[in-house]
């Protein structure tokens, strides 16, 4: 699932892209988990502020979780 499936303003999209990039370039599991936690906090903040359409928060959570899982698998091998 890509960010294209989520309606975000320009500034929010740039931040989501930045967070995905942080997860993707994490050089250790600890750094990856921290980046994943930041991404989750970002989504929680947007969700709490009512800045997302119904369903977009869940899609963002899935996008970040999938990216984190993929990075952790890559670091483990």
N, C-alpha and C positions, 0 to 999 in steps of 0.2 A: 504494500500500500504506500502510495506516495503522497507528499504534501499537496499535490495537485487536487487531491480528493477532499481537501479541507479548505473552507472559505476563511481566509485570513487577510487582514489588512497588510499593506506593504511592510510596515515596521514589524508587525508580529511575524510575518513570513520570514523576514531577514533573521529575526531572533531564533525562530524554529530551525532555519537552515544552519545557523551558527551552532546551535545546540547539537544538532545531528552530526555536524562536522567534528565537534569535540568528542562525541562518543566514538565516531569512526576513527579518530587518530589517537585515541587513548593508548598509552604504551604499557599499561599494567591493568590488572583487574580492578585494583582500588581506584585508579583514575577513571576507569570506565564506569564503575558503579557511582562514583561522585557525579560524573557528567549525567548519568541517567537520573540521579536524584534531582539535579538541577532542572532537567527537562521536565520531570514530573511536577516539580514545584511551579514551573512556568505554566503548565497546563492547568494546574489547580488554581493558580492566580487568575488566569483568563476565565476559567469556569466560574469562579467565585464572583468575579466582576461582571459576569453576564456578557462577556465579549465574544462568546462563541454560539453558533447555531446549535440547535438540538442535534446530537449525534457527532458533532465535530470534536468535542472534547474526547469522546471515546475513541474516535479515529486517531487523534493525536497521541493518546496514551498508547494505543496499539503500535503506531509508527515508531515511537521512541522505545517502547519495550522490545520490539522486534530488532531494532538497530542495536540495542544493548545486548540482547541475547546473541546476535550474530557476532558482535565484537568480542564478547566473553568466550564464545566458542573458538574464534580465531586465536585469541590469546592463549587459550588452553592447549592448543595443538602445536 
